[in-house]
Amino acid sequence: MGNDDIGGFDPTSGLRVLRQDEWDTWYGMLLRAFGGVPEAAEEVALYRELTRCDRSLGVWDGDECVGTAGAFAFGMTVPGGARVSAAGVTMVGVAATHRRRGVLTSMMRRQLDDVRSWGEPLAVLTASEPAIYGRFGYGAATFQVNAEIETDRVRLSVPDGTDDVRLRYAEPADVLDACEAVYARLVPGRPGMLERRPGWERLGLLDPESAREGASPLQCVVARRGGEVTGYARFRVRPDWGPTGPAGTVVLQDLAGLDPATEAALWRFLFGIDLTTRLTVRGRPVDEAWQYQVSDIRRCRPQLRDALYVRLVDVGAALAARTYQAPVDVVFEVEDAFCPWNEGRWRLTGDTKGASCERTPDAPDLTLTVRELGAAYLGGVTLGSLGAAGRVRELRPGALAEASVGFASDVAPWLPHGF
């Protein structure tokens, strides 16, 4: 970042909590920072409702808003199934006229101080530019799979019980409560999933025509087994015709199933929609079963992409909030220049039943920065791989392997939707 006083502007003097009557100006600056393309009225209305002004910051240069940052209040699943309070950092933007003047740094500084004061041990975000947030202590903790599946060339093998699942079309809004009940049952089982608090259920129903790119309005099918709703899929269909016939595309928005048979039934349905030859998939878990059920993974063209970035705001509370799949007893020497209250030595002891993490004068076993702890926190990135990359230093032989096994998760962490 450049000097804060370039052009006589000091961002800290114009930094303040957002007032309700400033929201339109604040949000307008954010949209301009992301290119200036207007959003549909229904999107703007939803985010206006979801924004917590008391958790949002603006930087003002006179009457002009030149910086924005917000923080939703989330409950996020961590390894072991506990739901931990996390600040969902969002709506971060800086006016192009005020780049390299310390605007972002001033907002990140104030925001992490606020998150600490709220007693939330974690901050999480999705990064428009991944290179930005590492210097503030955020590490890439979850990844996702995107795919373009040639459904006219790829076949799906399904597990026993799939034929017992019954699928029916429904209007998305009419079955919202049933779909949300399915989602809620899945939240404790996968690290990184977000508890859907009031208002967030409407995110899955957003359907502005401007976002369809020639596809149909949002469609929904609901899965039932034994009279119980066990899953759903929301999707659009983009019709097309080639020289040899139909060549439509199914665009999946979201899919959830309570059991393997339900998931397989939903995927089989999407593969077989009439007049389509392709299925576009975005943001799915990296360990999702369909990848092992397809006849030709190359014709699915899977791509891996970073998703959720995690920052430990309170190292002790965060590490004690999750469990560990193998016993750990390790002393970390933590570096955290941006949040110095985390710096120093922490002894973590834990297993599958619980954990404690307290300050200690004992000699360190591993040294690392808070960024590495964030990356490994949800169990999808191993401490061993970070050590091989030179980002974790082992001082006690065997400590890295011990901690790496303990931190891992059998279920890949996954962020189900953006924010």
NORHU-V994421 format. One record per residue. N is the residue number from 0. PSI is psi in radians with two decimals (NA if undefined). OMEGA is omega in whole degrees, -180 to 180 (* if undefined). NEAR is the number of other ideal C-beta (glycine too) atoms within 8 Angstrom. Layout:
BEGIN
n:N psi:PSI omega:OMEGA near:NEAR
n:N psi:PSI omega:OMEGA near:NEAR
END
This chain:
BEGIN
n:0 psi:2.65 omega:178 near:6
n:1 psi:-3.02 omega:180 near:7
n:2 psi:2.53 omega:-178 near:6
n:3 psi:-0.32 omega:-173 near:11
n:4 psi:0.30 omega:177 near:7
n:5 psi:2.27 omega:180 near:9
n:6 psi:0.30 omega:179 near:5
n:7 psi:0.26 omega:-176 near:5
n:8 psi:2.20 omega:176 near:11
n:9 psi:1.92 omega:-174 near:8
n:10 psi:-0.49 omega:-179 near:17
n:11 psi:-0.49 omega:-180 near:8
n:12 psi:-0.43 omega:-180 near:5
n:13 psi:0.18 omega:-178 near:12
n:14 psi:2.20 omega:178 near:13
n:15 psi:2.87 omega:176 near:7
n:16 psi:2.46 omega:-176 near:8
n:17 psi:2.38 omega:172 near:13
n:18 psi:2.62 omega:-177 near:6
n:19 psi:-0.69 omega:-177 near:6
n:20 psi:-0.06 omega:178 near:4
n:21 psi:-0.05 omega:-170 near:10
n:22 psi:-0.79 omega:-177 near:11
n:23 psi:-0.78 omega:179 near:6
n:24 psi:-0.78 omega:180 near:8
n:25 psi:-0.85 omega:-178 near:13
n:26 psi:-0.60 omega:176 near:14
n:27 psi:-0.67 omega:176 near:9
n:28 psi:-0.71 omega:179 near:14
n:29 psi:-0.81 omega:179 near:11
n:30 psi:-0.69 omega:179 near:12
n:31 psi:-0.67 omega:179 near:10
n:32 psi:-0.44 omega:178 near:11
n:33 psi:0.39 omega:173 near:9
n:34 psi:-0.30 omega:175 near:6
n:35 psi:0.16 omega:179 near:6
n:36 psi:2.16 omega:-178 near:6
n:37 psi:2.58 omega:174 near:5
n:38 psi:2.75 omega:176 near:8
n:39 psi:2.62 omega:-177 near:10
n:40 psi:-0.65 omega:-178 near:6
n:41 psi:-0.58 omega:176 near:9
n:42 psi:-0.83 omega:-180 near:10
n:43 psi:-0.75 omega:-178 near:10
n:44 psi:-0.69 omega:-179 near:8
n:45 psi:-0.80 omega:-179 near:12
n:46 psi:-0.49 omega:173 near:10
n:47 psi:-0.72 omega:-179 near:9
n:48 psi:-0.66 omega:-176 near:7
n:49 psi:-0.42 omega:-178 near:9
n:50 psi:2.28 omega:171 near:12
n:51 psi:1.81 omega:-178 near:10
n:52 psi:-0.58 omega:180 near:10
n:53 psi:-0.21 omega:177 near:5
n:54 psi:0.26 omega:-177 near:10
n:55 psi:2.58 omega:-177 near:15
n:56 psi:2.58 omega:171 near:14
n:57 psi:2.57 omega:172 near:13
n:58 psi:2.26 omega:-175 near:16
n:59 psi:2.35 omega:172 near:11
n:60 psi:1.65 omega:-170 near:8
n:61 psi:-2.16 omega:179 near:5
n:62 psi:0.00 omega:-175 near:3
n:63 psi:2.24 omega:174 near:7
n:64 psi:2.20 omega:-177 near:13
n:65 psi:0.02 omega:178 near:14
n:66 psi:2.49 omega:-180 near:18
n:67 psi:2.57 omega:173 near:17
n:68 psi:2.36 omega:179 near:14
n:69 psi:3.00 omega:178 near:14
n:70 psi:1.84 omega:173 near:15
n:71 psi:2.79 omega:175 near:11
n:72 psi:1.92 omega:-177 near:10
n:73 psi:2.77 omega:162 near:13
n:74 psi:2.13 omega:-175 near:10
n:75 psi:2.38 omega:178 near:13
n:76 psi:2.38 omega:177 near:16
n:77 psi:2.89 omega:179 near:13
n:78 psi:2.29 omega:-173 near:12
n:79 psi:-0.28 omega:175 near:7
n:80 psi:-0.11 omega:179 near:8
n:81 psi:2.65 omega:176 near:9
n:82 psi:2.07 omega:-173 near:10
n:83 psi:2.41 omega:178 near:13
n:84 psi:2.30 omega:-179 near:11
n:85 psi:2.40 omega:175 near:12
n:86 psi:2.08 omega:180 near:17
n:87 psi:1.64 omega:-176 near:12
n:88 psi:2.30 omega:-170 near:11
n:89 psi:2.93 omega:172 near:10
n:90 psi:0.75 omega:-180 near:11
n:91 psi:2.13 omega:180 near:11
n:92 psi:2.63 omega:177 near:12
n:93 psi:2.33 omega:179 near:12
n:94 psi:2.43 omega:-179 near:14
n:95 psi:-0.42 omega:179 near:6
n:96 psi:-0.20 omega:-174 near:5
n:97 psi:0.44 omega:176 near:13
n:98 psi:2.64 omega:175 near:8
n:99 psi:0.61 omega:175 near:6
n:100 psi:0.25 omega:178 near:13
n:101 psi:0.18 omega:-177 near:12
n:102 psi:-0.89 omega:-178 near:14
n:103 psi:-0.79 omega:-180 near:11
n:104 psi:-0.72 omega:-180 near:9
n:105 psi:-0.67 omega:179 near:14
n:106 psi:-0.75 omega:179 near:16
n:107 psi:-0.67 omega:178 near:11
n:108 psi:-0.91 omega:-179 near:9
n:109 psi:-0.70 omega:-176 near:10
n:110 psi:-0.78 omega:-180 near:14
n:111 psi:-0.59 omega:173 near:15
n:112 psi:-0.74 omega:179 near:8
n:113 psi:-0.79 omega:-179 near:10
n:114 psi:-0.73 omega:177 near:12
n:115 psi:-0.74 omega:-179 near:12
n:116 psi:-0.45 omega:178 near:6
n:117 psi:-0.15 omega:-180 near:8
n:118 psi:0.40 omega:179 near:6
n:119 psi:2.05 omega:-172 near:12
n:120 psi:-0.19 omega:-176 near:12
n:121 psi:2.58 omega:165 near:15
n:122 psi:2.43 omega:-177 near:15
n:123 psi:2.68 omega:178 near:13
n:124 psi:2.86 omega:166 near:13
n:125 psi:2.41 omega:-169 near:9
n:126 psi:2.16 omega:172 near:10
n:127 psi:-0.58 omega:176 near:5
n:128 psi:1.82 omega:-173 near:5
n:129 psi:-0.50 omega:-176 near:9
n:130 psi:-0.31 omega:-174 near:4
n:131 psi:-0.76 omega:-160 near:10
n:132 psi:-0.16 omega:177 near:10
n:133 psi:-0.62 omega:-178 near:10
n:134 psi:-0.21 omega:175 near:6
n:135 psi:0.15 omega:173 near:10
n:136 psi:0.15 omega:180 near:15
n:137 psi:2.34 omega:177 near:14
n:138 psi:2.51 omega:179 near:16
n:139 psi:1.98 omega:-172 near:12
n:140 psi:-0.43 omega:177 near:15
n:141 psi:2.68 omega:178 near:14
n:142 psi:2.90 omega:-178 near:11
n:143 psi:2.81 omega:-179 near:15
n:144 psi:2.26 omega:167 near:15
n:145 psi:2.60 omega:-178 near:11
n:146 psi:2.66 omega:172 near:12
n:147 psi:1.72 omega:-171 near:10
n:148 psi:2.19 omega:176 near:14
n:149 psi:1.53 omega:-173 near:10
n:150 psi:-0.27 omega:175 near:13
n:151 psi:-0.18 omega:-179 near:6
n:152 psi:-0.25 omega:-174 near:6
n:153 psi:2.33 omega:177 near:13
n:154 psi:2.72 omega:-175 near:5
n:155 psi:2.16 omega:172 near:12
n:156 psi:2.39 omega:-173 near:5
n:157 psi:2.68 omega:-179 near:9
n:158 psi:2.91 omega:176 near:7
n:159 psi:2.51 omega:179 near:4
n:160 psi:-0.19 omega:-178 near:9
n:161 psi:-0.65 omega:-178 near:11
n:162 psi:-0.20 omega:178 near:4
n:163 psi:-0.18 omega:-178 near:7
n:164 psi:2.32 omega:180 near:15
n:165 psi:2.30 omega:-179 near:7
n:166 psi:2.46 omega:177 near:10
n:167 psi:2.46 omega:173 near:7
n:168 psi:2.61 omega:176 near:5
n:169 psi:2.67 omega:173 near:9
n:170 psi:2.26 omega:-175 near:6
n:171 psi:-0.75 omega:-178 near:14
n:172 psi:-0.53 omega:-177 near:6
n:173 psi:-0.47 omega:-177 near:6
n:174 psi:0.32 omega:-176 near:13
n:175 psi:-0.79 omega:-177 near:11
n:176 psi:-0.72 omega:180 near:6
n:177 psi:-0.70 omega:179 near:10
n:178 psi:-0.70 omega:179 near:16
n:179 psi:-0.55 omega:177 near:10
n:180 psi:-0.67 omega:175 near:9
n:181 psi:-0.85 omega:-180 near:15
n:182 psi:-0.79 omega:-177 near:11
n:183 psi:-0.60 omega:179 near:9
n:184 psi:-0.43 omega:-179 near:8
n:185 psi:-0.41 omega:-173 near:11
n:186 psi:-0.79 omega:-177 near:13
n:187 psi:-0.28 omega:-172 near:7
n:188 psi:-0.12 omega:-177 near:8
n:189 psi:2.10 omega:176 near:12
n:190 psi:2.53 omega:179 near:13
n:191 psi:-0.28 omega:179 near:14
n:192 psi:2.55 omega:-175 near:13
n:193 psi:2.28 omega:171 near:15
n:194 psi:2.30 omega:-179 near:11
n:195 psi:1.81 omega:180 near:9
n:196 psi:2.87 omega:-173 near:8
n:197 psi:2.31 omega:-179 near:4
n:198 psi:-0.57 omega:-176 near:8
n:199 psi:-0.36 omega:177 near:9
n:200 psi:-0.44 omega:-179 near:10
n:201 psi:-0.26 omega:179 near:8
n:202 psi:-0.68 omega:-179 near:8
n:203 psi:-0.18 omega:180 near:12
n:204 psi:-0.10 omega:179 near:10
n:205 psi:2.26 omega:-175 near:10
n:206 psi:0.90 omega:-180 near:10
n:207 psi:2.45 omega:-179 near:10
n:208 psi:-0.54 omega:-178 near:6
n:209 psi:-0.35 omega:-178 near:5
n:210 psi:-0.03 omega:-174 near:8
n:211 psi:-0.41 omega:179 near:11
n:212 psi:0.83 omega:177 near:5
n:213 psi:-0.01 omega:-180 near:4
n:214 psi:3.01 omega:-179 near:9
n:215 psi:2.91 omega:166 near:9
n:216 psi:2.85 omega:-177 near:6
n:217 psi:2.33 omega:176 near:11
n:218 psi:2.81 omega:-179 near:11
n:219 psi:2.42 omega:167 near:14
n:220 psi:2.52 omega:-180 near:12
n:221 psi:2.39 omega:179 near:13
n:222 psi:2.45 omega:177 near:16
n:223 psi:2.49 omega:171 near:12
n:224 psi:2.20 omega:179 near:12
n:225 psi:0.57 omega:178 near:4
n:226 psi:-0.07 omega:-179 near:4
n:227 psi:2.43 omega:173 near:6
n:228 psi:2.11 omega:-176 near:12
n:229 psi:0.01 omega:179 near:12
n:230 psi:3.03 omega:179 near:16
n:231 psi:2.81 omega:171 near:15
n:232 psi:2.36 omega:174 near:14
n:233 psi:2.38 omega:-172 near:13
n:234 psi:2.95 omega:172 near:12
n:235 psi:2.82 omega:177 near:12
n:236 psi:2.24 omega:178 near:13
n:237 psi:1.79 omega:-178 near:12
n:238 psi:2.61 omega:176 near:8
n:239 psi:2.75 omega:179 near:8
n:240 psi:2.36 omega:176 near:6
n:241 psi:-3.08 omega:-179 near:7
n:242 psi:-0.38 omega:-179 near:2
n:243 psi:0.04 omega:179 near:3
n:244 psi:-2.75 omega:-176 near:5
n:245 psi:2.50 omega:-179 near:11
n:246 psi:0.78 omega:-179 near:10
n:247 psi:2.88 omega:-179 near:13
n:248 psi:2.31 omega:170 near:13
n:249 psi:2.24 omega:-180 near:15
n:250 psi:1.88 omega:-178 near:10
n:251 psi:2.28 omega:174 near:13
n:252 psi:-0.93 omega:175 near:8
n:253 psi:2.73 omega:-176 near:9
n:254 psi:2.41 omega:179 near:13
n:255 psi:2.45 omega:177 near:11
n:256 psi:2.51 omega:-177 near:15
n:257 psi:-0.21 omega:-178 near:9
n:258 psi:2.83 omega:-177 near:9
n:259 psi:-0.65 omega:-179 near:9
n:260 psi:-0.72 omega:178 near:15
n:261 psi:-0.81 omega:178 near:14
n:262 psi:-0.81 omega:-178 near:14
n:263 psi:-0.69 omega:179 near:17
n:264 psi:-0.70 omega:180 near:15
n:265 psi:-0.78 omega:178 near:16
n:266 psi:-0.71 omega:179 near:12
n:267 psi:-0.68 omega:177 near:11
n:268 psi:-0.83 omega:-178 near:11
n:269 psi:-0.63 omega:178 near:14
n:270 psi:-0.45 omega:-169 near:11
n:271 psi:0.24 omega:-180 near:7
n:272 psi:2.30 omega:-176 near:10
n:273 psi:2.57 omega:174 near:5
n:274 psi:0.32 omega:177 near:6
n:275 psi:2.64 omega:179 near:13
n:276 psi:0.06 omega:-175 near:9
n:277 psi:2.55 omega:176 near:13
n:278 psi:2.09 omega:178 near:13
n:279 psi:2.22 omega:-175 near:11
n:280 psi:2.32 omega:179 near:10
n:281 psi:2.42 omega:169 near:7
n:282 psi:0.67 omega:-179 near:9
n:283 psi:2.79 omega:179 near:12
n:284 psi:2.54 omega:-176 near:9
n:285 psi:-0.30 omega:-179 near:11
n:286 psi:0.34 omega:-175 near:7
n:287 psi:2.49 omega:-168 near:9
n:288 psi:-0.51 omega:-175 near:9
n:289 psi:-0.49 omega:-179 near:10
n:290 psi:-0.38 omega:-179 near:11
n:291 psi:0.03 omega:178 near:5
n:292 psi:-0.23 omega:-177 near:10
n:293 psi:2.66 omega:-179 near:13
n:294 psi:-0.38 omega:-176 near:6
n:295 psi:1.70 omega:-177 near:8
n:296 psi:-0.48 omega:-179 near:7
n:297 psi:-0.59 omega:-180 near:5
n:298 psi:0.10 omega:172 near:10
n:299 psi:-0.27 omega:179 near:13
n:300 psi:1.03 omega:179 near:8
n:301 psi:2.47 omega:177 near:9
n:302 psi:2.38 omega:179 near:7
n:303 psi:2.40 omega:179 near:7
n:304 psi:2.55 omega:176 near:8
n:305 psi:2.64 omega:-178 near:9
n:306 psi:-1.48 omega:-173 near:11
n:307 psi:2.33 omega:174 near:13
n:308 psi:2.34 omega:-175 near:15
n:309 psi:2.43 omega:177 near:14
n:310 psi:2.13 omega:176 near:17
n:311 psi:1.97 omega:178 near:15
n:312 psi:-0.60 omega:175 near:14
n:313 psi:1.76 omega:-174 near:10
n:314 psi:-0.84 omega:-177 near:14
n:315 psi:-0.86 omega:-178 near:10
n:316 psi:-0.69 omega:-178 near:9
n:317 psi:-0.82 omega:-178 near:16
n:318 psi:-0.49 omega:178 near:15
n:319 psi:-0.27 omega:-175 near:11
n:320 psi:-0.31 omega:-179 near:10
n:321 psi:2.96 omega:175 near:13
n:322 psi:3.07 omega:-174 near:12
n:323 psi:2.31 omega:-170 near:13
n:324 psi:-0.18 omega:171 near:11
n:325 psi:2.65 omega:-178 near:8
n:326 psi:2.39 omega:176 near:7
n:327 psi:2.48 omega:171 near:14
n:328 psi:1.66 omega:-170 near:7
n:329 psi:2.53 omega:177 near:11
n:330 psi:2.09 omega:177 near:13
n:331 psi:2.38 omega:165 near:14
n:332 psi:1.91 omega:-172 near:11
n:333 psi:2.29 omega:173 near:14
n:334 psi:2.28 omega:180 near:9
n:335 psi:1.42 omega:-176 near:13
n:336 psi:-0.51 omega:-176 near:5
n:337 psi:-0.54 omega:176 near:10
n:338 psi:1.40 omega:-170 near:10
n:339 psi:-0.29 omega:178 near:7
n:340 psi:-0.30 omega:179 near:7
n:341 psi:-0.23 omega:-173 near:12
n:342 psi:2.60 omega:177 near:8
n:343 psi:-2.86 omega:-173 near:7
n:344 psi:2.33 omega:-179 near:12
n:345 psi:2.26 omega:174 near:14
n:346 psi:2.08 omega:176 near:12
n:347 psi:2.15 omega:171 near:15
n:348 psi:2.35 omega:-179 near:8
n:349 psi:2.98 omega:177 near:14
n:350 psi:-2.73 omega:-177 near:11
n:351 psi:-0.25 omega:-177 near:6
n:352 psi:-0.37 omega:-178 near:4
n:353 psi:-3.11 omega:-175 near:6
n:354 psi:2.81 omega:169 near:14
n:355 psi:2.65 omega:180 near:8
n:356 psi:1.96 omega:-175 near:14
n:357 psi:2.73 omega:175 near:7
n:358 psi:2.61 omega:-177 near:7
n:359 psi:2.61 omega:173 near:8
n:360 psi:0.00 omega:-175 near:3
n:361 psi:2.77 omega:180 near:7
n:362 psi:2.46 omega:-178 near:6
n:363 psi:2.57 omega:173 near:10
n:364 psi:-0.60 omega:-179 near:11
n:365 psi:2.49 omega:172 near:17
n:366 psi:2.43 omega:-178 near:9
n:367 psi:2.95 omega:175 near:15
n:368 psi:2.90 omega:179 near:10
n:369 psi:-0.40 omega:178 near:15
n:370 psi:-0.71 omega:179 near:12
n:371 psi:-0.66 omega:177 near:13
n:372 psi:-0.69 omega:177 near:16
n:373 psi:-0.74 omega:-180 near:15
n:374 psi:-0.68 omega:-176 near:12
n:375 psi:-0.16 omega:-167 near:15
n:376 psi:-0.71 omega:-175 near:16
n:377 psi:-0.02 omega:174 near:15
n:378 psi:0.08 omega:-179 near:12
n:379 psi:-0.34 omega:176 near:12
n:380 psi:2.20 omega:-175 near:10
n:381 psi:2.55 omega:173 near:9
n:382 psi:-0.53 omega:178 near:14
n:383 psi:-0.73 omega:179 near:9
n:384 psi:-0.61 omega:176 near:8
n:385 psi:-0.60 omega:175 near:14
n:386 psi:-0.72 omega:178 near:13
n:387 psi:-0.47 omega:178 near:6
n:388 psi:-0.03 omega:180 near:6
n:389 psi:0.24 omega:-176 near:4
n:390 psi:-0.15 omega:173 near:9
n:391 psi:2.29 omega:-179 near:11
n:392 psi:2.22 omega:-180 near:7
n:393 psi:2.18 omega:178 near:10
n:394 psi:-0.48 omega:174 near:10
n:395 psi:2.08 omega:-179 near:8
n:396 psi:2.29 omega:-180 near:4
n:397 psi:-0.26 omega:-177 near:6
n:398 psi:-0.64 omega:-178 near:12
n:399 psi:-0.77 omega:179 near:12
n:400 psi:-0.74 omega:179 near:8
n:401 psi:-0.88 omega:-178 near:12
n:402 psi:-0.67 omega:-178 near:14
n:403 psi:-0.76 omega:178 near:13
n:404 psi:-0.74 omega:-179 near:9
n:405 psi:-0.68 omega:-178 near:13
n:406 psi:-0.38 omega:-172 near:14
n:407 psi:2.78 omega:177 near:9
n:408 psi:2.34 omega:177 near:12
n:409 psi:-0.48 omega:178 near:4
n:410 psi:2.20 omega:-178 near:9
n:411 psi:2.34 omega:176 near:11
n:412 psi:2.66 omega:-174 near:14
n:413 psi:2.34 omega:172 near:14
n:414 psi:2.01 omega:-173 near:14
n:415 psi:-0.41 omega:180 near:7
n:416 psi:2.76 omega:179 near:9
n:417 psi:3.02 omega:178 near:5
n:418 psi:NA omega:* near:8
END
